[in-house]
Amino acid sequence: MVRPAYRSRSRRRVYKRTPGGKTVVHYEKRKPSQPVCAICGRPLGGVPRGRPVELRKMAKTEKRPERPYGGYICASCLRTLYKYAVSKL
């Protein structure tokens, strides 16, 4: 019987093959949801899904795009904002 903490579905089950040929179950924490655009709500490209422990090991440039509002607003919404700002000039 597994530990009571592993009986819930808050951890995902990953089936691994051992060198001896047996299949064992490993329990891993689930990944967080995909980051979404603050305006339209679409998933952001170039932003990884990961727990803070995993993201801490990544470089700053791997965590979000190198553009204004990168990791916060998607490219199409940013283009719309630029067009709006230019039309206001």
N, C-alpha and C positions, 0 to 999 in steps of 0.2 A: 504494500500500500504506500502511496506517496504521502509526502508531508501535507498536512491540511492546507498550508498556504498555497500549494501547487494545485489543489483541486478546483480552484476557481478558474475562470477563463480570462482573468486579468493578465495572465502570462500565456504566451503562445507556445504551442507544442512544436518542437522541431525534431524530426526523426533523423537519427544519425546511424550510419553503419560503422561498426567497430572492425578492427583488423581481423578479429576472430569470426566475423560473419554475422554476428548478432545485430539486431536493430534495437537501439535504445532511444528513449525519449529524453530530450533536453528541454528545459523550460526557460524561455527568454522573455524579457520585458518587451512589450509591444512598442512599435515606433509611434511617435506623436503624429498628429494629423499634418497634412501638407500646408505650408504657409500660403495664405491667400492675399489677393490684392485688397487694399483698404477701400478702394472705390467700387470696383465691379464684383469682387469676390471670387475671381478666377484663380486657379493655382498659379503661384509664381514660378517662373522658370529660372534655373540657375541657383535656386536656394535648396540646400539639402534637407531631407527629413532625418532627424536624429535627436537623441536625447542630449541634454546639456553636457554630459560626460564625453560623448562622441564629438560634439561640436567644439569642445574646448581643445581637442587635439588637432583640429584643422586650422589652417592658416586663415587669416582675415579675408584674403581674396577668394578663398574657396567657399566662404559662407554666404556671399551675396554678390550681385553684379556690380561692376565698377562704373556706375552711372548715377546721376542725381536720383534720389529716392529709391536706389537699388535695394531690393529686399523688402520694400514697403508698398510700392506701386508697380503694376505691370507695365510693360513697354508700350502697349497700345493706349493705356490711360495717360501715360506720361506724354505721349505724342499729342493726345487731345489737349492736355494742359498747356503744352508748348504753343499749339495753334491758338488757344484761347488767349494766352499771354501776348502773343504777337499781334493778334487782332485788336487788343486793348491799347496798343501803342499809338 
